Structures are given as structure tokens and as C-alpha cells.
Amino acid sequence: MDMCEYRSACAFYTELKERRPLTLESIKEEYCDGNYSGCARFMVYKTHGPYNVSKYLFPEDIHEACKILDDLN
């Protein structure tokens, strides 16, 4: 299984791991261990680094990620 290269540095992942491990499992299956290229956080992280990823950005919020990317370009 392919795993996101940024998983260990992802604040969202780390927060869920500590506070909501059951929620993390479903997100991890869908994004972290699978379709991570479809993760909004990964999109921003990959192109502009970790400091531009809002801790409030959810993996499925592609629309918000696109706005962030437009603002940074």
C-alpha cells in the first residue's frame, strides 16, 4: 500500500491520532494510505510546503486548497 510521504509531518493527522483515533482510521484509509494525491492538505504541502497548510484544512476540502494555491501563485 502506498502511503503519503507527509503523513508524519501532517498536523491534522497528528491531532486526530491523539484525540480521535477512530476518525483517523477512516481518513487514513481514504487519504493517507491510499488517495493521498487527492488530499487537499497534500496538494498545498507538496507545492508550497508545510507552513502554508492551515491546521483547519480538511483532507476533502479541495475547493479551499485551490483557493490557497491560487493565493500563493
Backbone as CSV, one residue per row, in Angstrom:
resi,resn,N_x,N_y,N_z,CA_x,CA_y,CA_z,C_x,C_y,C_z
1,MET,0.847,-1.185,0.000,0.000,0.000,0.000,0.889,1.244,0.000
2,ASP,0.549,2.189,-0.820,1.275,3.439,-0.927,0.837,4.379,0.199
3,MET,1.793,5.012,0.861,1.487,5.881,1.993,1.981,7.303,1.700
4,CYS,1.239,8.279,2.155,1.610,9.688,1.964,2.960,9.974,2.620
5,GLU,3.833,10.599,1.852,5.169,10.914,2.363,5.155,11.994,3.443
6,TYR,4.069,12.745,3.551,3.987,13.831,4.531,3.190,13.457,5.780
7,ARG,2.757,12.223,5.853,1.881,11.792,6.945,2.468,12.097,8.322
8,SER,3.713,11.803,8.541,4.304,12.009,9.867,4.439,13.491,10.225
9,ALA,4.421,14.373,9.222,4.537,15.810,9.466,3.191,16.529,9.425
10,CYS,2.124,15.799,9.163,0.800,16.403,8.998,0.164,16.705,10.357
11,ALA,-0.081,17.967,10.625,-0.682,18.374,11.897,-2.081,17.785,12.060
12,PHE,-2.823,17.688,10.988,-4.171,17.132,11.035,-4.106,15.664,11.451
13,TYR,-3.214,14.924,10.836,-3.029,13.508,11.148,-2.622,13.332,12.615
14,THR,-1.646,14.109,13.046,-1.144,14.017,14.413,-2.228,14.348,15.433
15,GLU,-2.994,15.384,15.154,-4.079,15.789,16.054,-5.136,14.689,16.170
16,LEU,-5.539,14.133,15.036,-6.539,13.060,15.076,-5.996,11.815,15.761
17,LYS,-4.741,11.536,15.557,-4.124,10.359,16.169,-4.227,10.437,17.690
18,GLU,-4.041,11.634,18.227,-4.088,11.831,19.675,-5.509,11.943,20.215
19,ARG,-6.378,12.629,19.494,-7.697,12.962,20.039,-8.863,12.138,19.498
20,ARG,-8.763,11.674,18.260,-9.876,10.955,17.623,-9.355,9.798,16.777
21,PRO,-8.817,8.799,17.420,-8.204,7.707,16.657,-9.174,6.952,15.742
22,LEU,-10.432,6.846,16.110,-11.393,6.151,15.251,-11.699,6.960,13.990
23,THR,-11.796,8.272,14.138,-11.997,9.141,12.975,-10.778,9.069,12.064
24,LEU,-9.615,9.030,12.665,-8.381,8.944,11.887,-8.360,7.704,11.009
25,GLU,-8.850,6.595,11.513,-8.822,5.354,10.738,-9.539,5.490,9.399
26,SER,-10.715,6.114,9.397,-11.441,6.262,8.133,-10.748,7.253,7.198
27,ILE,-10.218,8.324,7.739,-9.496,9.302,6.923,-8.201,8.703,6.402
28,LYS,-7.523,7.965,7.241,-6.263,7.335,6.865,-6.463,6.367,5.697
29,GLU,-7.517,5.580,5.762,-7.806,4.633,4.678,-8.067,5.357,3.364
30,GLU,-8.818,6.447,3.438,-9.201,7.156,2.217,-8.081,8.023,1.655
31,TYR,-7.320,8.668,2.519,-6.317,9.626,2.051,-4.872,9.223,2.349
32,CYS,-4.536,9.032,3.582,-3.138,8.841,3.987,-2.505,7.578,3.415
33,ASP,-3.284,6.506,3.338,-2.755,5.234,2.852,-3.282,4.877,1.471
34,GLY,-3.867,5.811,0.811,-4.439,5.497,-0.491,-4.336,6.654,-1.449
35,ASN,-5.414,7.409,-1.540,-5.517,8.505,-2.496,-4.966,9.806,-1.909
36,TYR,-3.739,9.764,-1.433,-3.198,10.973,-0.807,-3.015,12.113,-1.794
37,SER,-2.860,11.817,-3.066,-2.738,12.897,-4.058,-4.058,13.657,-4.201
38,GLY,-5.168,13.086,-3.727,-6.463,13.746,-3.731,-6.758,14.469,-2.428
39,CYS,-5.785,14.511,-1.538,-5.933,15.181,-0.238,-5.610,16.668,-0.394
40,ALA,-6.509,17.505,0.068,-6.313,18.954,-0.026,-5.045,19.386,0.701
41,ARG,-4.774,18.789,1.827,-3.583,19.129,2.604,-2.312,18.751,1.834
42,PHE,-2.328,17.578,1.221,-1.181,17.127,0.439,-0.918,18.075,-0.729
43,MET,-1.975,18.512,-1.382,-1.834,19.403,-2.536,-1.074,20.674,-2.160
44,VAL,-1.452,21.286,-1.053,-0.797,22.525,-0.622,0.609,22.228,-0.116
45,TYR,0.732,21.195,0.685,2.029,20.820,1.254,3.052,20.535,0.156
46,LYS,2.633,19.781,-0.835,3.542,19.367,-1.910,4.058,20.553,-2.720
47,THR,3.203,21.524,-2.971,3.615,22.640,-3.826,4.190,23.836,-3.070
48,HIS,3.763,24.045,-1.820,4.195,25.250,-1.100,4.700,25.012,0.307
49,GLY,4.861,23.768,0.709,5.450,23.450,1.999,4.468,23.457,3.157
50,PRO,4.918,22.966,4.296,4.045,22.770,5.452,3.520,24.054,6.086
51,TYR,4.239,25.141,5.966,3.820,26.378,6.633,2.625,27.043,5.964
52,ASN,2.286,26.597,4.787,1.139,27.164,4.078,-0.115,26.310,4.201
53,VAL,-0.022,25.217,4.946,-1.172,24.338,5.146,-1.858,24.735,6.452
54,SER,-3.069,25.224,6.341,-3.837,25.594,7.519,-4.138,24.360,8.350
55,LYS,-4.019,24.476,9.666,-4.337,23.322,10.506,-5.824,23.002,10.464
56,TYR,-6.614,23.908,9.928,-8.060,23.713,9.818,-8.491,23.153,8.463
57,LEU,-7.539,22.942,7.570,-7.854,22.428,6.241,-8.106,20.920,6.319
58,PHE,-9.305,20.510,5.930,-9.663,19.096,5.948,-9.192,18.427,4.658
59,PRO,-8.856,17.149,4.714,-8.357,16.456,3.523,-9.292,16.521,2.320
60,GLU,-10.591,16.554,2.559,-11.550,16.560,1.448,-11.878,17.958,0.925
61,ASP,-11.317,18.990,1.509,-11.666,20.366,1.149,-10.815,20.886,-0.017
62,ILE,-11.007,20.278,-1.171,-10.251,20.623,-2.377,-10.512,22.071,-2.801
63,HIS,-11.743,22.528,-2.651,-12.084,23.906,-3.027,-11.228,24.907,-2.244
64,GLU,-11.104,24.707,-0.956,-10.290,25.605,-0.120,-8.805,25.491,-0.485
65,ALA,-8.349,24.285,-0.774,-6.954,24.100,-1.183,-6.671,24.858,-2.487
66,CYS,-7.602,24.815,-3.406,-7.441,25.557,-4.666,-7.363,27.058,-4.423
67,LYS,-8.144,27.563,-3.488,-8.085,28.995,-3.151,-6.714,29.337,-2.553
68,ILE,-6.215,28.480,-1.681,-4.897,28.715,-1.079,-3.828,28.696,-2.161
69,LEU,-3.905,27.718,-3.044,-2.909,27.630,-4.122,-2.967,28.833,-5.051
70,ASP,-4.164,29.300,-5.359,-4.302,30.496,-6.203,-3.693,31.707,-5.527
71,ASP,-3.903,31.849,-4.233,-3.363,32.982,-3.482,-1.830,32.943,-3.429
72,LEU,-1.260,31.750,-3.379,0.184,31.608,-3.270,0.910,31.691,-4.610
73,ASN,0.179,31.501,-5.676,0.821,31.559,-7.004,0.863,32.943,-7.556
